[in-house]
Each structure stands twice: as structure tokens, then as C-alpha cells.
């Protein structure tokens, strides 16, 4: 199974948001190495599900944040991180996905 990283916790993301919100600097969000389009992806529908999520987020944003004749006032970037506290991402077995394909052999 291809490695998906970085793994982060909800607490860590909340901590970085509080730092930015309180004016104590800006905590950057790390880039994501994903397997969503990889042939050996754990979630074979992951890429399609991510595109659907993007469509829903865009629809919600357009309803909450208005635009004018020059276009949208804001753009939104989002990332999905593997939850470091979830056992799925902590299994040391290279075939924790159960596929048995030998992708990591």
C-alpha cells in the first residue's frame, strides 16, 4: 500500500489554527502525499470521492461567500490528512489494506 503522509492529529491542526487566530504567527499546513490516483490505492474510489467532496465544498462556499461581477472574493484550499491517531494508519503490515497484491514487496 503506498504511504500517505503526513499523518496529523486533530489536536495538532486545532493548535495551529489557534496560533494563527490569536495573532501569534502563521502555522503553515504541510503538503500531502496521497495515493488517491495510485493503482495500488487502498480506497479505489478515493479520488472520485475527493472530487465529490470538492464539489460539495465549492457549492457551500458559493452559498456562504458571495461574489460580484469581478468573481469570487475568496478562494479555498483544503487538504485531507491521515488521522495519526487512527489504527488504520499505524499498521506496520505493508498489506494492511488486505489486497495481498505485493505492491510494497
N, C-alpha and C positions, 0 to 999 in steps of 0.2 A: 504494500500500500504506500503510495507516495506520501511523504511527510508534509503536513500542513502546519505552517507556523507563521508568526509567533503565537504561542499559546498565552493567553492572558486571563486574568480573573476579572469578574465584575467589579470587585473591590478596587482593583488597580485602575480600571477605567474611570470609576467614580472619583477616585483620588486625583487623577489627572484633570478631570473636569472641574473639581473643586479648586484646584490650584489656579486654573485659568479664570474661573468665575470670580475668585477672590482677588484677582489682580496681582497675584504673586508669580507672574511669568506665564508662559505658554508651554504646555506639555504637548509635544508632538505625538501623533499617532503613527506607530510603525507600519510600514508597508506589509502586505500579506502575500505569502507564497501559498498559492492554492492549487488544488488538484481538480477543480470543478470541470475542466475540459480534458483532463488526462484520461487516457484509455483505461488506466487501472484505478480510476477514482472509486472510492468507497461508495459514494452516493451517485449512482449512474444518472439520476435525474437532477443532480445538484445545480448544474449550470442553468437548466430550464427553470428550476425553482428560484434561483437567484434573479433571473431576468423577470419573472413574475413579481417577485418582491420589489424589484426596482420600479416596475410599472405601478404597483400599488403605492409605493412611497412617493413617486412623482405625482400621482393623482392627488394624494393627501396634501402634498406641498403646494400644488397649484390651487387647491381649495382654501388653504390657510394663508398663503403668502401671495398677495395679488401682484399682478404685473400691469404694465401700461404699454403704450404704443411702441416704446423702445425695447420691450421684452421683460423678462423676469428680473426682479431686483436682486434675487439671491440664487445661488447655485448650491446644491447639496452634494457632498461626497460622503460615502458611507463605506464601512468595512465590516466584515464578519470575521471574528476571531474564534479559533477553537477555545472552548472553555477549559482552562488549565485544571480546574477542579473536577471536571467530569471524567469518570474512569475510562470512557471510550478513548480518550487521547493519551492515556498513561499506560496502555498495554504495551509491553515490550515485545510481544509476539508480532513479527512482521506481517503475519496474516491474521491480525485481529479483526479484519473485515470479514473473514470467513470464506474468501473467494478461493483460496488454495491455488492461485494462478502462477505463483512463482515470480511475481513482479519484482520482488525485492531480493530474490535469490542470486 
